C-alpha cells in the first residue's frame, strides 16, 4: 500500500527536530511553533508536524480542544510523588512543592 504524503519542506522538518532535541520538554500548537519557535508559515509547519507524527518523531496531544505537538522522547515529569503514610494515608513529601 502506498501512502500519499503531502509535500514537506525537508529543511523545516530538520529545524523542528533540532528545536525539539534542544528543548525536549517543549510543547505547543502548530501556530505557536510557526510564530514563536521558527518564524515560519503556519500551514508549512502543520504539514511538517503531520509528517513527523506519521513517522513517529513527534506526538500530537489534545489539550483543551487544541492540538499540541511534543517530541516523542519528551522526558517524564520530575515531580516528587506523595509518600504513603504507614497508616495507609498519603502525606506530602517534604521536598514536594506546596500548592
DRENFIMI-386443 format. One record per residue: x, y, z of N, C-alpha, C, O in turn; residue number from 1; residue in one letter. Coordinates in pm, whole numbers, padded with zeros to 5 digits. Each point is the difference from the previous one (the first is absolute). Example, Ala and Ser with C-alpha at 12.3 -4.5 7.8 and 13.67 -1.06 7.14 Angstrom:
! residues 2
{n.u=01319	n.v=-00569	n.w=00780	ca.u=-00089	ca.v=00119	ca.w=00000	c.u=00090	c.v=00120	c.w=00000	o.u=00104	o.v=-00002	o.w=00066	pos=1	code=a}
{n.u=-00139	n.v=00107	n.w=-00138	ca.u=00082	ca.v=00119	ca.w=00006	c.u=-00077	c.v=00109	c.w=00073	o.u=00051	o.v=00111	o.w=00017	pos=2	code=s}
This chain:
! residues 99
{n.u=00084	n.v=-00118	n.w=00000	ca.u=-00084	ca.v=00118	ca.w=00000	c.u=00088	c.v=00125	c.w=00000	o.u=00095	o.v=00011	o.w=00078	pos=1	code=x}
{n.u=-00127	n.v=00080	n.w=-00165	ca.u=00076	ca.v=00124	ca.w=-00012	c.u=-00077	c.v=00111	c.w=00071	o.u=-00119	o.v=00019	o.w=-00024	pos=2	code=x}
{n.u=00188	n.v=00053	n.w=00111	ca.u=-00062	ca.v=00111	ca.w=00072	c.u=00043	c.v=00129	c.w=-00066	o.u=00120	o.v=00025	o.w=-00017	pos=3	code=x}
{n.u=-00215	n.v=00057	n.w=-00020	ca.u=00029	ca.v=00127	ca.w=-00064	c.u=00018	c.v=00107	c.w=00107	o.u=-00098	o.v=00050	o.w=00056	pos=4	code=x}
{n.u=00223	n.v=-00016	n.w=-00028	ca.u=00029	ca.v=00104	ca.w=00098	c.u=00007	c.v=00135	c.w=-00070	o.u=00047	o.v=00008	o.w=-00113	pos=5	code=x}
{n.u=-00095	n.v=00098	n.w=00180	ca.u=00012	ca.v=00133	ca.w=-00061	c.u=00147	c.v=00038	c.w=-00011	o.u=00084	o.v=-00048	o.w=00077	pos=6	code=x}
{n.u=-00055	n.v=00134	n.w=-00172	ca.u=00139	ca.v=00047	ca.w=-00014	c.u=00040	c.v=00073	c.w=00127	o.u=-00073	o.v=00085	o.w=00052	pos=7	code=x}
{n.u=00190	n.v=-00121	n.w=-00004	ca.u=00049	ca.v=00056	ca.w=00126	c.u=00134	c.v=00065	c.w=-00024	o.u=00084	o.v=-00054	o.w=-00073	pos=8	code=x}
{n.u=-00063	n.v=00169	n.w=00132	ca.u=00127	ca.v=00071	ca.w=-00009	c.u=00101	c.v=-00070	c.w=00092	o.u=-00009	o.v=00010	o.w=00122	pos=9	code=x}
{n.u=00104	n.v=-00079	n.w=-00181	ca.u=00099	ca.v=-00076	ca.w=00076	c.u=00082	c.v=00086	c.w=00096	o.u=00032	o.v=-00044	o.w=00110	pos=10	code=x}
{n.u=00001	n.v=00165	n.w=-00153	ca.u=00077	ca.v=00090	ca.w=00087	c.u=-00082	c.v=00039	c.w=00122	o.u=00053	o.v=00012	o.w=00111	pos=11	code=x}
{n.u=-00183	n.v=00009	n.w=-00131	ca.u=-00087	ca.v=00035	ca.w=00112	c.u=-00013	c.v=-00117	c.w=00097	o.u=00000	o.v=00019	o.w=00121	pos=12	code=x}
{n.u=-00011	n.v=-00140	n.w=-00174	ca.u=-00005	ca.v=-00120	ca.w=00084	c.u=00126	c.v=-00007	c.w=00086	o.u=-00008	o.v=-00028	o.w=00119	pos=13	code=x}
{n.u=00123	n.v=00052	n.w=-00180	ca.u=00126	ca.v=-00004	ca.w=00076	c.u=00006	c.v=00109	c.w=00106	o.u=00052	o.v=-00023	o.w=00109	pos=14	code=x}
{n.u=-00104	n.v=00142	n.w=-00139	ca.u=-00004	ca.v=00108	ca.w=00099	c.u=-00089	c.v=-00038	c.w=00118	o.u=00034	o.v=00026	o.w=00115	pos=15	code=x}
{n.u=-00149	n.v=-00089	n.w=-00145	ca.u=-00089	ca.v=-00045	ca.w=00107	c.u=00069	c.v=-00104	c.w=00089	o.u=-00003	o.v=00011	o.w=00123	pos=16	code=x}
{n.u=00064	n.v=-00111	n.w=-00186	ca.u=00069	ca.v=-00103	ca.w=00078	c.u=00113	c.v=00059	c.w=00084	o.u=00019	o.v=-00039	o.w=00115	pos=17	code=x}
{n.u=00054	n.v=00133	n.w=-00171	ca.u=00109	ca.v=00064	ca.w=00075	c.u=-00056	c.v=00075	c.w=00121	o.u=00059	o.v=-00004	o.w=00109	pos=18	code=x}
{n.u=-00172	n.v=00072	n.w=-00127	ca.u=-00060	ca.v=00073	ca.w=00111	c.u=-00046	c.v=-00097	c.w=00109	o.u=00027	o.v=00022	o.w=00118	pos=19	code=x}
{n.u=-00095	n.v=-00128	n.w=-00158	ca.u=-00048	ca.v=-00097	ca.w=00099	c.u=00118	c.v=-00065	c.w=00074	o.u=-00009	o.v=-00024	o.w=00120	pos=20	code=x}
{n.u=00117	n.v=-00005	n.w=-00190	ca.u=00117	ca.v=-00060	ca.w=00066	c.u=00063	c.v=00097	c.w=00099	o.u=00047	o.v=-00040	o.w=00106	pos=21	code=x}
{n.u=-00044	n.v=00167	n.w=-00141	ca.u=00058	ca.v=00102	ca.w=00088	c.u=-00092	c.v=00037	c.w=00115	o.u=00046	o.v=00045	o.w=00105	pos=22	code=x}
{n.u=-00176	n.v=-00066	n.w=-00124	ca.u=-00102	ca.v=00035	ca.w=00100	c.u=-00093	c.v=-00119	c.w=00018	o.u=-00116	o.v=00006	o.w=-00042	pos=23	code=x}
{n.u=00164	n.v=-00115	n.w=00103	ca.u=-00078	ca.v=-00125	ca.w=00002	c.u=-00133	c.v=00008	c.w=00074	o.u=-00084	o.v=-00088	o.w=-00019	pos=24	code=x}
{n.u=00062	n.v=00186	n.w=00102	ca.u=-00128	ca.v=00013	ca.w=00070	c.u=-00097	c.v=00094	c.w=-00070	o.u=-00111	o.v=00023	o.w=00048	pos=25	code=x}
{n.u=00152	n.v=00031	n.w=-00162	ca.u=-00083	ca.v=00097	ca.w=-00072	c.u=-00128	c.v=-00066	c.w=-00053	o.u=00001	o.v=-00115	o.w=-00044	pos=26	code=x}
{n.u=-00109	n.v=00190	n.w=00050	ca.u=-00129	ca.v=-00043	ca.w=-00055	c.u=-00074	c.v=00127	c.w=-00041	o.u=-00004	o.v=00097	o.w=00075	pos=27	code=x}
{n.u=-00055	n.v=-00098	n.w=-00195	ca.u=-00073	ca.v=00118	ca.w=-00046	c.u=-00091	c.v=-00039	c.w=-00116	o.u=00007	o.v=-00112	o.w=-00051	pos=28	code=x}
{n.u=-00092	n.v=00204	n.w=00011	ca.u=-00086	ca.v=-00019	ca.w=-00116	c.u=00082	c.v=00028	c.w=-00126	o.u=00109	o.v=00056	o.w=00008	pos=29	code=x}
{n.u=-00161	n.v=-00096	n.w=-00123	ca.u=00069	ca.v=00028	ca.w=-00126	c.u=00017	c.v=00151	c.w=-00019	o.u=00105	o.v=00046	o.w=-00045	pos=30	code=x}
{n.u=-00207	n.v=00029	n.w=00080	ca.u=00008	ca.v=00146	ca.w=-00014	c.u=00108	c.v=00058	c.w=00092	o.u=00078	o.v=00085	o.w=-00042	pos=31	code=x}
{n.u=-00074	n.v=-00131	n.w=00166	ca.u=00103	ca.v=00047	ca.w=00092	c.u=00140	c.v=-00036	c.w=-00044	o.u=00092	o.v=00081	o.w=00009	pos=32	code=x}
{n.u=-00077	n.v=-00202	n.w=-00059	ca.u=00131	ca.v=-00045	ca.w=-00050	c.u=00041	c.v=00087	c.w=-00119	o.u=00114	o.v=00045	o.w=-00007	pos=33	code=x}
{n.u=-00206	n.v=-00023	n.w=-00085	ca.u=00030	ca.v=00081	ca.w=-00118	c.u=00038	c.v=00143	c.w=00039	o.u=00096	o.v=00056	o.w=-00053	pos=34	code=x}
{n.u=-00172	n.v=-00001	n.w=00143	ca.u=00018	ca.v=00142	ca.w=00035	c.u=00118	c.v=00026	c.w=00094	o.u=00077	o.v=00093	o.w=-00022	pos=35	code=x}
{n.u=-00064	n.v=-00175	n.w=00127	ca.u=00097	ca.v=00031	ca.w=00104	c.u=00129	c.v=-00081	c.w=-00008	o.u=00106	o.v=00048	o.w=00041	pos=36	code=x}
{n.u=-00112	n.v=-00170	n.w=-00094	ca.u=00121	ca.v=-00082	ca.w=-00006	c.u=00078	c.v=00023	c.w=-00128	o.u=00122	o.v=00016	o.w=00001	pos=37	code=x}
{n.u=-00196	n.v=-00016	n.w=-00114	ca.u=00067	ca.v=-00010	ca.w=-00129	c.u=-00018	c.v=00119	c.w=-00093	o.u=00070	o.v=00010	o.w=-00100	pos=38	code=x}
{n.u=-00162	n.v=00081	n.w=00130	ca.u=-00032	ca.v=00112	ca.w=-00089	c.u=-00025	c.v=-00053	c.w=-00142	o.u=00067	o.v=00037	o.w=-00096	pos=39	code=x}
{n.u=-00167	n.v=-00127	n.w=00088	ca.u=-00032	ca.v=-00066	ca.w=-00127	c.u=-00150	c.v=00007	c.w=-00025	o.u=-00076	o.v=00040	o.w=00089	pos=40	code=x}
{n.u=00033	n.v=-00078	n.w=-00207	ca.u=-00141	ca.v=-00004	ca.w=-00034	c.u=-00070	c.v=-00114	c.w=00075	o.u=00050	o.v=-00112	o.w=00002	pos=41	code=x}
{n.u=-00165	n.v=00141	n.w=00059	ca.u=-00071	ca.v=-00099	ca.w=00080	c.u=-00035	c.v=-00124	c.w=-00082	o.u=00018	o.v=-00112	o.w=00049	pos=42	code=x}
{n.u=-00067	n.v=00128	n.w=-00171	ca.u=-00040	ca.v=-00116	ca.w=-00080	c.u=00119	c.v=-00091	c.w=-00030	o.u=-00014	o.v=-00123	o.w=00001	pos=43	code=x}
{n.u=00130	n.v=00180	n.w=-00027	ca.u=00120	ca.v=-00080	ca.w=-00026	c.u=00042	c.v=-00076	c.w=00126	o.u=00042	o.v=-00116	o.w=-00007	pos=44	code=x}
{n.u=-00053	n.v=00182	n.w=00122	ca.u=00033	ca.v=-00065	ca.w=00128	c.u=-00099	c.v=-00113	c.w=00027	o.u=00040	o.v=-00107	o.w=00046	pos=45	code=x}
{n.u=-00168	n.v=00130	n.w=-00074	ca.u=-00100	ca.v=-00106	ca.w=00018	c.u=00034	c.v=-00123	c.w=-00083	o.u=-00007	o.v=-00113	o.w=00049	pos=46	code=x}
{n.u=00045	n.v=00134	n.w=-00175	ca.u=00037	ca.v=-00112	ca.w=-00087	c.u=00122	c.v=-00075	c.w=00056	o.u=00002	o.v=-00123	o.w=00002	pos=47	code=x}
{n.u=00097	n.v=00198	n.w=00042	ca.u=00122	ca.v=-00061	ca.w=00053	c.u=-00032	c.v=-00078	c.w=00128	o.u=00053	o.v=-00110	o.w=00020	pos=48	code=x}
{n.u=-00138	n.v=00166	n.w=00067	ca.u=-00038	ca.v=-00069	ca.w=00122	c.u=-00080	c.v=-00126	c.w=-00029	o.u=00021	o.v=-00104	o.w=00062	pos=49	code=x}
{n.u=-00114	n.v=00111	n.w=-00158	ca.u=-00077	ca.v=-00118	ca.w=-00039	c.u=00092	c.v=-00110	c.w=-00049	o.u=-00019	o.v=-00118	o.w=00033	pos=50	code=x}
{n.u=00119	n.v=00155	n.w=-00111	ca.u=00098	ca.v=-00097	ca.w=-00048	c.u=00076	c.v=-00063	c.w=00118	o.u=00016	o.v=-00121	o.w=00005	pos=51	code=x}
{n.u=00029	n.v=00204	n.w=00087	ca.u=00076	ca.v=-00050	ca.w=00116	c.u=-00086	c.v=-00089	c.w=00090	o.u=00051	o.v=-00094	o.w=00060	pos=52	code=x}
{n.u=-00180	n.v=00124	n.w=-00051	ca.u=-00090	ca.v=-00087	ca.w=00077	c.u=-00011	c.v=-00135	c.w=-00070	o.u=00008	o.v=-00105	o.w=00064	pos=53	code=x}
{n.u=-00026	n.v=00106	n.w=-00196	ca.u=-00015	ca.v=-00125	ca.w=-00076	c.u=00123	c.v=-00089	c.w=00009	o.u=-00011	o.v=-00122	o.w=00001	pos=54	code=x}
{n.u=00130	n.v=00183	n.w=00005	ca.u=00123	ca.v=-00081	ca.w=00006	c.u=00044	c.v=-00027	c.w=00144	o.u=00103	o.v=-00064	o.w=00022	pos=55	code=x}
{n.u=-00180	n.v=00112	n.w=00076	ca.u=00026	ca.v=-00033	ca.w=00139	c.u=00102	c.v=00086	c.w=00072	o.u=00046	o.v=-00038	o.w=00108	pos=56	code=x}
{n.u=-00009	n.v=00151	n.w=-00164	ca.u=00098	ca.v=00087	ca.w=00065	c.u=-00065	c.v=00098	c.w=00097	o.u=00063	o.v=00044	o.w=00097	pos=57	code=x}
{n.u=-00188	n.v=-00011	n.w=-00123	ca.u=-00072	ca.v=00099	ca.w=00081	c.u=-00135	c.v=-00059	c.w=00036	o.u=-00059	o.v=-00076	o.w=-00077	pos=58	code=x}
{n.u=00010	n.v=00113	n.w=00195	ca.u=-00133	ca.v=-00043	ca.w=00046	c.u=-00096	c.v=00117	c.w=-00007	o.u=00036	o.v=00114	o.w=00028	pos=59	code=x}
{n.u=-00160	n.v=-00145	n.w=-00065	ca.u=-00107	ca.v=00100	ca.w=00006	c.u=-00077	c.v=-00025	c.w=00129	o.u=-00039	o.v=-00113	o.w=00029	pos=60	code=x}
{n.u=00018	n.v=00219	n.w=00049	ca.u=-00069	ca.v=-00011	ca.w=00127	c.u=-00114	c.v=00100	c.w=00000	o.u=00019	o.v=00117	o.w=-00033	pos=61	code=x}
{n.u=-00138	n.v=-00162	n.w=00070	ca.u=-00115	ca.v=00091	ca.w=00010	c.u=-00001	c.v=00064	c.w=00138	o.u=-00001	o.v=-00069	o.w=00102	pos=62	code=x}
{n.u=00002	n.v=00200	n.w=-00100	ca.u=-00005	ca.v=00075	ca.w=00126	c.u=-00111	c.v=00102	c.w=-00013	o.u=00011	o.v=00096	o.w=-00076	pos=63	code=x}
{n.u=-00117	n.v=-00116	n.w=00153	ca.u=-00116	ca.v=00090	ca.w=00000	c.u=-00044	c.v=00032	c.w=-00143	o.u=-00015	o.v=00117	o.w=-00037	pos=64	code=x}
{n.u=-00006	n.v=-00221	n.w=-00043	ca.u=-00052	ca.v=00017	ca.w=-00134	c.u=00099	c.v=00045	c.w=-00105	o.u=-00037	o.v=00009	o.w=-00117	pos=65	code=x}
{n.u=00159	n.v=00019	n.w=00153	ca.u=00100	ca.v=00043	ca.w=-00097	c.u=00103	c.v=-00111	c.w=-00021	o.u=00029	o.v=-00076	o.w=00092	pos=66	code=x}
{n.u=00025	n.v=00069	n.w=-00213	ca.u=00103	ca.v=-00098	ca.w=-00027	c.u=00136	c.v=00061	c.w=00034	o.u=00040	o.v=00101	o.w=-00057	pos=67	code=x}
{n.u=00030	n.v=-00164	n.w=00150	ca.u=00135	ca.v=00039	ca.w=00035	c.u=00095	c.v=-00109	c.w=-00049	o.u=-00039	o.v=-00115	o.w=-00017	pos=68	code=x}
{n.u=00163	n.v=00154	n.w=-00004	ca.u=00100	ca.v=-00095	ca.w=-00049	c.u=00119	c.v=00000	c.w=00095	o.u=00041	o.v=00104	o.w=00051	pos=69	code=x}
{n.u=00013	n.v=-00224	n.w=-00028	ca.u=00117	ca.v=-00016	ca.w=00085	c.u=00088	c.v=-00108	c.w=-00058	o.u=-00046	o.v=-00083	o.w=-00079	pos=70	code=x}
{n.u=00172	n.v=00084	n.w=00116	ca.u=00095	ca.v=-00100	ca.w=-00047	c.u=-00035	c.v=-00134	c.w=00060	o.u=-00040	o.v=-00007	o.w=00116	pos=71	code=x}
{n.u=00053	n.v=-00101	n.w=-00191	ca.u=-00036	ca.v=-00133	ca.w=00050	c.u=00089	c.v=-00046	c.w=00114	o.u=-00038	o.v=-00089	o.w=00075	pos=72	code=x}
{n.u=00156	n.v=00149	n.w=-00060	ca.u=00091	ca.v=-00038	ca.w=00109	c.u=-00005	c.v=00099	c.w=00115	o.u=00096	o.v=00013	o.w=00076	pos=73	code=x}
{n.u=-00207	n.v=00056	n.w=-00063	ca.u=-00017	ca.v=00098	ca.w=00107	c.u=00025	c.v=-00064	c.w=00136	o.u=-00059	o.v=-00105	o.w=00029	pos=74	code=x}
{n.u=00144	n.v=00165	n.w=00055	ca.u=00025	ca.v=-00056	ca.w=00134	c.u=-00127	c.v=-00004	c.w=00083	o.u=-00087	o.v=00087	o.w=-00013	pos=75	code=x}
{n.u=00077	n.v=-00186	n.w=00097	ca.u=-00114	ca.v=-00011	ca.w=00090	c.u=00009	c.v=00108	c.w=00107	o.u=00107	o.v=00055	o.w=00025	pos=76	code=x}
{n.u=-00217	n.v=-00027	n.w=00037	ca.u=-00006	ca.v=00099	ca.w=00107	c.u=00097	c.v=-00037	c.w=00111	o.u=00019	o.v=-00118	o.w=00031	pos=77	code=x}
{n.u=00043	n.v=00218	n.w=00028	ca.u=00092	ca.v=-00025	ca.w=00109	c.u=-00062	c.v=00036	c.w=00135	o.u=00071	o.v=00018	o.w=00099	pos=78	code=x}
{n.u=-00204	n.v=-00008	n.w=-00096	ca.u=-00064	ca.v=00033	ca.w=00126	c.u=00019	c.v=-00115	c.w=00100	o.u=00012	o.v=-00116	o.w=-00039	pos=79	code=x}
{n.u=-00010	n.v=00150	n.w=00164	ca.u=00022	ca.v=-00098	ca.w=00106	c.u=-00136	c.v=-00053	c.w=00045	o.u=-00086	o.v=00079	o.w=00040	pos=80	code=x}
{n.u=00064	n.v=-00210	n.w=-00046	ca.u=-00130	ca.v=-00055	ca.w=00037	c.u=-00023	c.v=00010	c.w=00151	o.u=00093	o.v=00017	o.w=00078	pos=81	code=x}
{n.u=-00220	n.v=-00028	n.w=-00041	ca.u=-00035	ca.v=-00001	ca.w=00143	c.u=00057	c.v=-00125	c.w=00065	o.u=00015	o.v=-00104	o.w=-00065	pos=82	code=x}
{n.u=00014	n.v=00114	n.w=00191	ca.u=00055	ca.v=-00113	ca.w=00075	c.u=-00115	c.v=-00068	c.w=00075	o.u=-00083	o.v=00067	o.w=00061	pos=83	code=x}
{n.u=00079	n.v=-00198	n.w=-00065	ca.u=-00103	ca.v=-00075	ca.w=00073	c.u=00030	c.v=00003	c.w=00148	o.u=00111	o.v=-00033	o.w=00044	pos=84	code=x}
{n.u=-00209	n.v=00072	n.w=00032	ca.u=00010	ca.v=00000	ca.w=00146	c.u=-00017	c.v=-00145	c.w=00047	o.u=-00080	o.v=-00073	o.w=-00058	pos=85	code=x}
{n.u=00151	n.v=00029	n.w=00161	ca.u=-00016	ca.v=-00135	ca.w=00051	c.u=-00145	c.v=-00033	c.w=00036	o.u=-00038	o.v=-00117	o.w=00000	pos=86	code=x}
{n.u=-00044	n.v=00218	n.w=00032	ca.u=-00140	ca.v=-00022	ca.w=00035	c.u=-00088	c.v=-00018	c.w=-00124	o.u=-00122	o.v=-00015	o.w=00012	pos=87	code=x}
{n.u=00183	n.v=00018	n.w=-00131	ca.u=-00077	ca.v=-00021	ca.w=-00122	c.u=-00037	c.v=00128	c.w=-00073	o.u=-00044	o.v=-00006	o.w=-00114	pos=88	code=x}
{n.u=00061	n.v=00120	n.w=00176	ca.u=-00031	ca.v=00127	ca.w=-00065	c.u=00119	c.v=00050	c.w=-00079	o.u=00104	o.v=-00066	o.w=-00006	pos=89	code=x}
{n.u=-00119	n.v=00183	n.w=-00053	ca.u=00111	ca.v=00061	ca.w=-00072	c.u=00037	c.v=00128	c.w=00070	o.u=-00085	o.v=00070	o.w=00054	pos=90	code=x}
{n.u=00213	n.v=-00040	n.w=-00056	ca.u=00045	ca.v=00129	ca.w=00049	c.u=00096	c.v=00057	c.w=-00102	o.u=00061	o.v=-00074	o.w=-00077	pos=91	code=x}
{n.u=-00049	n.v=00203	n.w=00079	ca.u=00084	ca.v=00065	ca.w=-00099	c.u=00147	c.v=-00015	c.w=00034	o.u=00038	o.v=00009	o.w=00117	pos=92	code=x}
{n.u=00043	n.v=-00032	n.w=-00218	ca.u=00144	ca.v=-00006	ca.w=00020	c.u=00049	c.v=00136	c.w=00048	o.u=-00054	o.v=00103	o.w=-00040	pos=93	code=x}
{n.u=00155	n.v=-00101	n.w=00126	ca.u=00051	ca.v=00128	ca.w=00046	c.u=00066	c.v=00078	c.w=-00113	o.u=00023	o.v=00120	o.w=00013	pos=94	code=x}
{n.u=00008	n.v=-00189	n.w=-00125	ca.u=00061	ca.v=00067	ca.w=-00114	c.u=-00102	c.v=00040	c.w=-00105	o.u=00034	o.v=00072	o.w=-00094	pos=95	code=x}
{n.u=-00156	n.v=-00117	n.w=00107	ca.u=-00102	ca.v=00032	ca.w=-00100	c.u=-00041	c.v=00146	c.w=00010	o.u=00007	o.v=00060	o.w=00107	pos=96	code=x}
{n.u=-00049	n.v=-00003	n.w=-00220	ca.u=-00045	ca.v=00139	ca.w=-00002	c.u=-00130	c.v=00015	c.w=00074	o.u=-00088	o.v=-00085	o.w=-00012	pos=97	code=x}
{n.u=00075	n.v=00192	n.w=00087	ca.u=-00126	ca.v=00032	ca.w=00067	c.u=-00093	c.v=00064	c.w=-00101	o.u=00045	o.v=00076	o.w=-00085	pos=98	code=x}
{n.u=-00173	n.v=-00104	n.w=00092	ca.u=-00097	ca.v=00060	ca.w=-00093	c.u=-00060	c.v=00124	c.w=00058	o.u=-00084	o.v=00064	o.w=-00064	pos=99	code=x}
